[in-house]
Amino acid sequence: MIEKYGLGHYNERSNSVSFSLAIGKEVKVRYLDTMTKRLFALAMLVAFVGGCGSGSNLNLAPVSGTVTYRGQPLTHGQVVFLPQGDTKGPQAVGEIGSDGKYAMMTANKSGAAVGTHKVTVICRRKVSEEEARNLVIGNLLTPGKYANEVQTPLEITVEPGGQTYDITLSD
């Protein structure tokens, strides 16, 4: 099955699978007995939960607001804060509700990293079920510059303690 899908090469003699990585290196993995697999899985789970799950070292502050375009609140879409310069932390995302309001979330926690961010707003035409099955992406309902990190004129400096950041889009 591994060879069938081009994922690697199985070597019966060494009971191993070889994978070629995109960086030009080859990795050889030996098949493991059931107990070893379970111990390895447990060790990986402990490492993942301990190293990635907490997110407690993020310096977040709550940010929320309303997004309007042509004088009306957007009824769906996303606001994305993209950290710039010395701002530490992953991007934050806020879902725009039917009333145009959003609240930023970072790594499943309320808020955005304290510091400077570029801001993008993405609002696309909703697609039908058939279009979704065919992987159609709806057209942007707002100017494209707001959906692009390089072109967006929007920027925010998130302050400790939080703030309201209302966004008004123009043509």
Secondary structure, 3 states (H helix, E strand, C coil): CCCCCCCCEEECCCCEEEEECCCCCEEEEECCCHHHHHHHHHHHHHHHHHHHCCCCCCCEECEEEEEEECCEECCCCEEEEEECCCCCCCCEEEECCCCCEEECEECCEECEECEEEEEEEECECCCCHHHHHCCCCCCECCCHHHHCCCCCCCEEEECCCCEECCEEECC
